Amino acid sequence: MSDKTLIISPLNSITFKEDNGKMQVYDNTLSEDFVYDGKVNSPVVQRFKNTDEITIQFISNMTTNKVELLDLDNNTVSIVSFVEKSTYSEFSVYEFILSALVSGCYKVRVTGSEIGEDDVVWISETFKIANEDEFSNYLKVEYYNLDNMAYLDYSTGIKHFFWINSRVFKYKPAGEIDTYNNLGNVQKTREVIQRVWSFESEELPLHLAIKFIESSALDVFMINDKAYVTEDKPEIEDLDNRYSVTITAELTQKNVIGLNSTHIQVIDPTQDDMVKNPSIEGAAGNVTIPVSAGYVLRHITIFKKTGSVVTIKAGTTPAGNDIFEETLDNITPKLNITVTELFEETVGGTLYFNISGVGATASIYTWQEQFKII
């Protein structure tokens, strides 16, 4: 990272481009300004409901930062407030929320300023705020990661989403069947049924298609509140005369039905609550997190919040450290632990944590998956 920097991850709900005056490439040119084989810009823009709350995160170590809501002529409509969510040795993490906007089309400009240096400026792609009745064929895509990523701090609890216009969303049977043929007597020994859905979009701006593909790689990827995984990369098809595309994908529903008497599946297809993420923000001293009966604890992720050195003990009994005892500092501010067979699944249990150190606080996140023996 350079001495003075402001960066907005492309995984945010709205796509931003750095206005750096360099040669035209995708990452520094808005769709409306892009010249590509003589094609004209797509009239289609990303849209949100007027009831949505859109959280955007950026990192900066500039002395002064400013966020502005713009109209289509880049005139300032309003100044948007932002808050510092976390601080690291080289930069701070900030977030702002766009909400209760009047219907219409907007952009957002984020500017970082430093005395004696050129401003660092990021401008968003155009997005439309619309009424509920304009979303009849739209699907809501929500996504986030369990661990921090480059230029995104998920310890703040941020989750991203966007709406995508769908032409097709239909069921496609899939799965595996194993059989045994004993002298003409065929028996089924195992079957796994998968729910696969074929998705085809209407015309999209390229940046939204890219966002769909990149967001599907994160730990949590949901469409209309259901979790999916993409087992193959989605495909993009260019439109002949416009700088826009359509996208097709096959999405496997995460709550797979397994039919195998000797196998434990982490799933209950009759429940929507397949995953729980009990967490504590800014914990200090002794704290506990329950592991629910009927759930399997999979991961524990901890981020140092305050204090230069933070010692963390985790155990299955008060003051215990049978799970781990680790130290976090500015060089290693995060701990990610994969857990197996910690509690009896049908009973659940309690995680006990102790956070110590001068001014020490930490945020603790757990990943618990519903299980079913079938």
VOGU-3710 file (C-alpha; in Angstrom, 3 decimals, decimal comma):
1> msdktliisp> 0,000/0,000/0,000  1,294/3,458/-0,929  1,855/6,144/1,683  -1,518/7,819/1,095  -4,373/5,679/-0,131  -8,151/5,469/-0,452  -9,617/2,201/-1,801  -13,184/0,933/-2,312  -13,527/-2,810/-2,876  -15,475/-3,898/-5,984
11> lnsitfkedn> -17,374/-6,352/-3,774  -19,382/-3,512/-2,229  -23,072/-3,374/-3,122  -22,363/-0,522/-5,564  -19,383/-0,557/-7,925  -16,903/2,338/-7,697  -14,164/3,300/-10,146  -11,038/5,297/-9,274  -10,951/8,544/-11,267  -7,161/8,596/-11,710
21> gkmqvydntl> -6,820/10,030/-15,236  -4,785/7,052/-16,452  -5,315/5,120/-19,692  -8,816/3,732/-20,027  -9,318/0,326/-18,388  -12,301/-1,282/-16,684  -11,202/-0,347/-13,139  -10,907/3,409/-13,782  -13,706/4,049/-16,278  -17,447/4,259/-15,622
31> sedfvydgkv> -19,688/2,272/-17,937  -21,159/5,459/-19,388  -17,685/6,644/-20,451  -16,315/3,375/-21,763  -15,581/3,124/-25,506  -15,443/-0,478/-26,696  -15,499/-1,542/-30,359  -17,875/1,274/-31,213  -20,571/0,012/-28,847  -22,846/2,461/-27,061
41> nspvvqrfkn> -23,463/2,457/-23,346  -26,282/0,290/-22,037  -29,419/2,159/-20,948  -29,782/-0,375/-18,111  -28,455/0,676/-14,686  -28,299/-1,043/-11,326  -31,341/-0,378/-9,170  -32,337/-0,490/-5,499  -35,665/-0,183/-3,718  -36,454/3,108/-2,016
51> tdeitiqfis> -36,731/1,141/1,252  -33,220/-0,373/0,981  -30,334/0,555/3,261  -27,060/0,254/1,326  -23,852/0,050/3,371  -20,588/0,903/1,601  -17,139/0,364/3,131  -13,879/2,051/2,163  -10,371/2,171/3,600  -8,306/5,333/3,805
61> nmttnkvell> -5,272/6,846/5,465  -5,897/10,309/4,012  -6,104/13,303/6,361  -9,564/14,307/5,080  -12,296/12,175/3,509  -15,599/13,298/2,001  -18,615/11,389/0,658  -21,094/13,102/-1,685  -24,343/11,951/-3,266  -24,413/13,220/-6,874
71> dldnntvsiv> -26,992/13,664/-9,599  -26,335/12,489/-13,157  -24,525/15,745/-13,981  -22,137/15,159/-11,041  -23,693/18,002/-9,027  -23,720/17,457/-5,273  -27,163/16,503/-3,952  -26,046/16,027/-0,353  -23,057/15,312/1,861  -23,161/11,764/3,241
81> sfvekstyse> -21,930/11,115/6,765  -19,577/8,187/7,443  -18,134/6,534/10,535  -14,785/4,962/11,384  -15,428/1,270/12,090  -11,916/-0,053/12,797  -8,282/1,034/12,719  -5,191/-0,790/11,516  -1,542/0,241/11,439  -1,673/1,502/7,819
91> fsvyefilsa> -5,278/2,675/7,400  -8,732/3,040/8,925  -11,947/1,369/7,798  -14,982/3,594/7,216  -18,609/2,906/6,336  -21,548/4,992/5,155  -25,197/4,109/4,600  -27,444/5,259/1,780  -31,112/5,151/2,773  -34,455/6,934/2,365
101> lvsgcykvrv> -33,429/8,326/-1,018  -36,000/9,943/-3,297  -36,710/7,923/-6,453  -34,296/8,798/-9,234  -30,778/8,127/-10,529  -27,647/8,914/-8,528  -23,906/8,437/-8,203  -21,634/8,654/-5,153  -18,238/10,354/-5,021  -15,683/9,569/-2,308
111> tgseigeddv> -12,703/11,927/-2,053  -9,561/11,658/0,036  -7,469/14,807/0,487  -3,938/15,414/1,703  -2,106/18,752/1,894  0,382/19,076/-0,957  -0,928/16,039/-2,850  -3,578/15,402/-5,508  -6,959/14,230/-4,269  -7,805/10,529/-4,553
121> vwisetfkia> -11,293/10,305/-6,073  -13,647/7,335/-6,545  -16,986/7,668/-8,368  -19,719/5,042/-8,386  -21,558/3,608/-11,325  -25,008/5,120/-11,799  -27,747/3,470/-9,743  -31,497/3,987/-9,689  -33,756/4,251/-6,656  -37,182/2,862/-7,599
131> nedefsnylk> -40,524/1,868/-6,104  -41,415/-1,691/-5,115  -43,657/-2,180/-8,161  -40,618/-1,953/-10,491  -39,059/-5,170/-9,098  -41,509/-7,832/-10,277  -38,835/-9,962/-12,012  -35,907/-9,091/-9,746  -34,020/-11,411/-7,413  -32,186/-10,178/-4,306
141> veyynldnma> -28,572/-11,374/-4,117  -26,915/-11,146/-0,669  -23,317/-12,108/0,047  -20,447/-11,726/2,499  -17,328/-13,498/3,720  -16,540/-15,031/7,096  -12,931/-13,784/7,028  -11,509/-10,422/6,056  -10,491/-9,953/2,431  -8,268/-7,476/0,624
151> yldystgikh> -9,737/-4,023/1,334  -12,796/-5,409/3,162  -13,092/-5,749/6,930  -15,906/-8,196/7,692  -15,365/-7,839/11,441  -17,633/-4,766/11,195  -20,553/-7,041/10,333  -20,996/-5,628/6,823  -23,116/-7,620/4,376  -23,592/-6,734/0,717
161> ffwinsrvfk> -26,560/-7,094/-1,633  -27,862/-6,136/-5,052  -30,937/-6,773/-7,192  -30,692/-8,579/-10,512  -33,311/-8,845/-13,253  -34,028/-12,501/-14,065  -35,449/-13,932/-17,267  -35,340/-17,572/-16,130  -35,030/-19,196/-12,701  -36,117/-22,817/-13,041
171> ykpageidty> -35,531/-26,133/-11,305  -33,140/-28,710/-12,763  -32,981/-32,192/-11,105  -29,463/-33,305/-10,183  -27,609/-35,591/-7,822  -25,889/-38,975/-7,564  -27,177/-42,554/-7,472  -25,158/-45,672/-6,589  -26,629/-49,103/-7,338  -25,560/-52,716/-6,867
181> nnlgnvqktr> -26,509/-55,454/-9,323  -26,607/-58,874/-7,682  -27,371/-61,407/-10,438  -30,000/-59,185/-11,999  -31,390/-57,942/-8,675  -30,607/-54,211/-8,772  -30,612/-52,411/-5,456  -30,054/-48,767/-4,695  -27,271/-48,360/-2,129  -27,055/-44,586/-2,005
191> eviqrvwsfe> -28,737/-41,494/-3,457  -27,968/-37,816/-2,995  -30,574/-35,437/-4,362  -29,494/-31,928/-5,291  -31,644/-28,945/-6,073  -30,034/-27,129/-8,975  -31,548/-23,969/-10,422  -30,828/-22,596/-13,886  -30,541/-18,809/-13,879  -30,589/-16,460/-16,863
201> seelplhlai> -30,544/-12,701/-16,511  -32,034/-9,954/-18,575  -29,673/-7,326/-20,013  -27,171/-6,132/-17,400  -24,377/-3,570/-17,270  -21,060/-5,422/-17,313  -20,096/-4,273/-13,809  -23,207/-5,931/-12,319  -22,516/-9,213/-14,135  -18,946/-9,144/-12,799
211> kfiessaldv> -20,306/-8,466/-9,313  -22,593/-11,528/-9,584  -19,659/-13,764/-10,556  -17,275/-12,426/-7,899  -19,878/-12,437/-5,122  -20,682/-16,112/-5,805  -17,122/-16,964/-4,687  -17,691/-15,687/-1,129  -18,468/-17,874/1,873  -22,133/-16,842/1,988
221> fmindkayvt> -24,051/-16,338/-1,276  -27,840/-16,143/-1,112  -30,635/-15,448/-3,572  -34,003/-14,486/-2,097  -32,846/-15,668/1,347  -31,733/-19,138/0,163  -28,055/-20,167/0,182  -26,493/-21,394/-3,068  -23,109/-22,430/-4,421  -21,862/-22,212/-7,998
231> edkpeiedld> -20,064/-25,419/-8,919  -19,062/-23,970/-12,301  -18,326/-20,375/-13,202  -21,290/-18,440/-14,636  -21,106/-17,501/-18,309  -21,409/-14,051/-19,871  -22,724/-13,281/-23,337  -22,038/-9,902/-24,948  -24,857/-8,048/-26,643  -24,093/-7,033/-30,209
241> nrysvtitae> -24,570/-3,294/-30,116  -24,301/-2,199/-26,503  -21,767/-2,276/-23,697  -23,895/-4,720/-21,712  -24,284/-8,473/-21,253  -26,521/-11,299/-20,144  -25,403/-13,917/-17,659  -26,300/-17,593/-17,195  -25,472/-19,775/-14,204  -26,349/-23,060/-12,556
251> ltqknvigln> -26,858/-22,654/-8,824  -26,853/-25,581/-6,407  -29,051/-25,008/-3,373  -26,913/-25,427/-0,288  -29,436/-27,415/1,748  -28,858/-30,617/-0,213  -31,092/-33,560/0,652  -28,920/-36,596/1,389  -30,306/-40,141/1,443  -27,661/-42,304/3,049
261> sthiqvidpt> -28,254/-44,228/6,262  -24,556/-44,262/7,156  -23,852/-40,591/6,567  -24,327/-37,459/8,668  -25,460/-34,501/6,559  -25,114/-30,949/7,861  -28,588/-29,959/6,723  -32,263/-29,895/7,415  -34,118/-29,039/4,198  -37,328/-28,234/6,099
271> qddmvknpsi> -35,693/-25,328/7,932  -34,569/-21,932/6,741  -32,293/-21,483/9,768  -29,505/-23,694/8,419  -26,699/-21,498/9,718  -26,366/-19,505/12,927  -23,659/-16,931/13,568  -23,749/-15,973/17,259  -21,179/-13,246/17,844  -19,998/-10,608/20,300
281> egaagnvtip> -18,656/-7,222/19,175  -15,951/-5,569/21,294  -15,853/-8,254/23,983  -13,701/-7,772/27,099  -13,002/-9,957/30,132  -15,073/-13,141/30,444  -17,826/-13,766/27,896  -19,789/-16,782/26,630  -21,380/-17,815/23,339  -23,922/-20,672/23,196
291> vsagyvlrhi> -23,726/-23,516/20,699  -27,340/-24,441/19,976  -28,621/-27,980/20,306  -29,046/-29,435/16,836  -26,131/-27,406/15,431  -22,484/-28,265/14,763  -19,828/-25,643/15,560  -17,554/-25,262/12,503  -15,472/-22,087/12,855  -14,451/-19,469/15,395
301> tifkktgsvv> -13,058/-16,188/14,054  -11,665/-13,474/16,328  -10,521/-9,944/15,462  -8,531/-7,669/17,745  -10,443/-4,416/18,235  -8,491/-2,360/20,793  -5,284/-2,756/22,758  -1,819/-3,344/21,365  -1,630/-6,959/22,603  -4,737/-9,062/23,239
311> tikagttpag> -4,564/-12,516/24,852  -7,565/-14,763/24,218  -8,421/-18,048/25,910  -11,250/-20,254/24,660  -12,554/-23,368/26,370  -15,525/-25,592/27,002  -15,467/-24,782/30,730  -15,216/-21,459/32,607  -11,622/-20,131/32,503  -10,671/-23,081/30,289
321> ndifeetldn> -8,247/-22,986/27,357  -8,798/-26,465/25,911  -9,841/-24,990/22,544  -6,993/-22,493/22,235  -4,959/-19,758/23,926  -3,547/-17,211/21,498  -2,194/-13,652/21,351  -3,279/-11,067/18,782  -1,398/-7,858/17,984  -1,111/-5,265/15,206
331> itpklnitvt> 0,885/-7,687/13,042  -1,515/-10,606/13,560  -4,904/-9,037/14,357  -7,056/-12,034/13,363  -7,451/-15,655/14,423  -9,472/-18,253/12,495  -10,016/-21,683/14,080  -11,688/-24,677/12,426  -13,478/-26,804/15,026  -14,504/-30,477/14,881
341> elfeetvggt> -16,569/-32,579/17,316  -16,409/-30,099/20,161  -19,876/-30,758/21,593  -22,451/-33,514/21,341  -24,613/-32,288/18,444  -27,967/-33,175/20,030  -27,142/-31,318/23,261  -25,095/-28,258/22,288  -22,935/-26,435/24,787  -21,279/-23,179/25,794
351> lyfnisgvga> -18,066/-21,540/24,588  -16,152/-19,665/27,302  -13,791/-16,843/26,307  -11,396/-14,686/28,297  -9,997/-11,512/26,691  -7,137/-9,878/28,587  -4,549/-7,143/28,072  -4,309/-3,378/28,588  -7,398/-1,837/26,989  -8,020/-5,146/25,210
361> tasiytwqeq> -11,243/-5,882/23,344  -11,993/-8,351/20,567  -14,883/-9,307/18,309  -15,795/-13,005/18,281  -17,744/-14,719/15,495  -18,930/-18,324/15,285  -20,264/-20,419/12,410  -22,776/-23,087/13,455  -24,491/-25,397/10,927  -27,665/-27,339/11,434
371> fkii> -27,238/-31,116/11,293  -29,459/-34,082/10,666  -28,708/-37,815/10,806  -30,366/-39,592/7,913
//
